[in-house]
């Protein structure tokens, strides 16, 4: 039997380990590749050439920030959605949220919104697409009698339809737009927009800090809708609010990096293993772990076949897709 | 809470609309405070729908319903939970510790964004745990408990929530004889000590005969008989509800009428 104190120390130790690994990965972002920085240069004791400074600050830092933030936000959304729907396979990608966001991005390019209003138009368009997907999911969920497996299937179908619609929209448009938007359908942190990467990083940091305060609501929700309502939680209000908020946040990720599939599905399970099931801890823990896992994966993607690189979204899709199948088989047995 | 008074008053209450018919059809029910009430009836009689509808957890319901003289339909979900708690059969399957689970009963009594429980909530939860005799289990995970222990934890959670009316759907199913007795004696004591009323669905007529103050026998969504246990439990009533013959004899130990079918 664990006492309360050893439990606290174990959590602190996990967080520390997680953050140390994250620092290590961050260091490797700057030290690997052409014009990499040495440790003494990073710490400021050796001077840095202008080329090195430009590469570090304008290319590597935004990329690191985007990867860390995207991992954190996607994993966080995964924990929230899996708690709301009590299903281990639910996440922004499988619920069709990311697909809706890409559709929004495509429309923003085609309608010339990006050219006219800059990159924030991209964020708003992605959010609009995501909210549309959320509404569709909620309507279909009601139509299938709140059966989560059927809802999940609908989400996956929304994802397919959205991607087909994106392709149709693009084939009606110019070649430049098409090549640009195709980059969004499989996510990558190559060439991320620094003006979007920084606010995304701030949001992910806020999530880590503020999440413990919503943890109790999610703990109660994990009892099931009827029981949660019975102890006085306004289940409808709380779930719809959280569903929309975390969908909008994950659409921001899509606007910055494109679709990164399955991070939101897999990381919550690893986070539950390391941080336990108390959402006051697991939400922030999953965000930290998601940041570590996605930035490490991105590091792998950009170094493994250097000088060329893999799109990180393709890597997560392969690994995550396999995990999805494993979870689906185990979930059937559990039910 | 007033000492005397009416815990539940339902008049012309119908609930659960399926294929043009009400599952619970035009029921009238008055339960005083501090009573342990059993609902008996065959499968498909509408017992669960009735229980859920009293907590307004059914999609469709109509009629007049007050709990402690209050129309709970106009209350927020949080306020409503201070009046009535519905516990489905099989509740409590989760990965929380017993203490955390019991503390969820205090959800309506704290800020939604609170990081930690107030000392008062903790004290009340521990008191509820103590009165259901599961103090030794308080740091165990709910998923590791036996059915009997889990049912006691569920009762502790309901006690911590301290509603005016507690609705339990088959709390004794899956329990062995000793656990059935222990749970019912705790529920009985709870109604006496807190003046809360408990309405529970039972399948064992003799558990109702021994422990319940009042019984409602239901068939096809309507009440066959409702009142004091001694009056309601009679061969003809049970035969009418269940459609099989019943025989009774007098149990000298409990001083109650016991039934076999």
Interface residues (C-beta under 8 A of the other chain):
Chain A: X1 X2 X212 X213 X214 X215 X216 X217 X219 X220 X222 X223 X226 X227 X228 X229 X230 X231 X232 X233 X234 X235 X238 X277 X278 X280
Chain B: X52 X55 X57 X76 X77 X78 X79 X80 X81 X82 X85 X86 X87 X88 X91 X94 X95 X96 X100 X101 X104 X105 X107 X108 X112 X113 X114 X115 X139 X157 X161
